[in-house]
């Protein structure tokens, strides 16, 4: 079974579960985001002629002109792991859907609200309240291919506008599952400790 077929199979299962759980627990705007995630898993990615012509990105993506960050604001999964083992660890904030955070997340990361919603942005502001403006903060979502992520850009802009000078974005060009979990990097599961 090709990587695309495996991802498509499990991606659709994941997306259906996401749509159902979102429909039961979240406002209508979150449901539309979940439905678009389902749609993105139900078709071949742009530029792929067929399943065999599609290749997952193995290298990190550079910042794009429409992105609010620059290349120096990007951090690779491997570099983040090194930094989380250092004396001064960065604050790692998940700004995607709560369901994804509960399912699997970077060890030690905190849920800071869904970046695409006003409620999520308020939760993000609360999460960094009292944090020094020069503290290193790493944001990640990983819900879908980065170019389509509705959460990462508003969260990054919010922190930069609030005066945080060391905001980084975890470079996950495909998804958290593809760019972190499938590489065997550490994850936590279940409810996060308070």
Secondary structure as UniProt FT lines:
FT   HELIX           3..25
FT   HELIX           28..41
FT   TURN            46..47
FT   HELIX           51..53
FT   TURN            65..66
FT   HELIX           71..73
FT   STRAND          74..75
FT   HELIX           77..84
FT   STRAND          91..94
FT   HELIX           98..103
FT   TURN            107..108
FT   STRAND          110..111
FT   TURN            115..116
FT   HELIX           118..127
FT   TURN            128..130
FT   TURN            133..134
FT   STRAND          137..140
FT   HELIX           146..148
FT   HELIX           152..161
FT   TURN            162..163
FT   STRAND          167..170
FT   HELIX           176..179
FT   HELIX           181..183
//
